[in-house]
Amino acid sequence: MCVREKLREIIFGTETPAGRAFDVVLLWTIVISVITVVLGSVSSLRLQYDAAFRAVEWTVTALFTLEYILRLSCSINPRGYARSFFGVVDLLSILPTYIGLFLGGVQSLVVIRALRLLRIFRVLKLGRFVKQSEYLLAAFRSSRDKIMIFLMVVLTSVLILGTAMYLIEGEANGFSSIPQSMYWAVVTMTTVGYGDVAPQTVLGKALASLMMLIGYAIIAVPTGIITVEAAQAMKNKKAASVCPQCQASGHQEDAQFCRVCATHLPLPTS
């Protein structure tokens, strides 16, 4: 086995002890790096341990840079890796440190390295959880049109009710403009209620009370839509795993043929 193939087996594989050890060390390095960035944002700790934080950050960045170069060099499809999700994340995890040499404050963006912890699903053989997430993704895809219509209705309501509150309360009570009133409407309808702007008149308070009640319905609608679509996605997936010929079930999620009679299984619908 040549050096390039051996590196590919270690860096991209988890079946061998060396590959698994590499990924475990990588995950712990990511954790240490993220913790260093988080602690470095605390002024008292930064003043006391600034040199140590910088040393850890540059050491980790150098290791990640070497790892990224090795991944590109030993990958079967370097361009495909570079354009993949993890390829982009790997690149973005090292750029902030170098950009920080020219632009101050950018170093904090290295917390994007936390996304690299998603590799733990592959390392610990938790692929079944990734499969379950497909139900949720299918639900979002199926409900996107309904959600878009819902958001348009909400934005229209915010515009109308915010304008009404602007006319009722006016600048004297803090509603200085329609955008300001729309901000208040969003805060009120989402039941956040910062309290930085509040109605003072009886009519304004009545409208605010109505908007608060509407807010509860607004929170429930998208939740209900996604829940229904998720249930439908699971139903379609289970229906696709049942053989239409012999009604046998218990097939693998990626099975194309029945395990009993070899009949072609139907594809799941979204």
Disulfide bonds with the S-S distance in Angstrom:
none
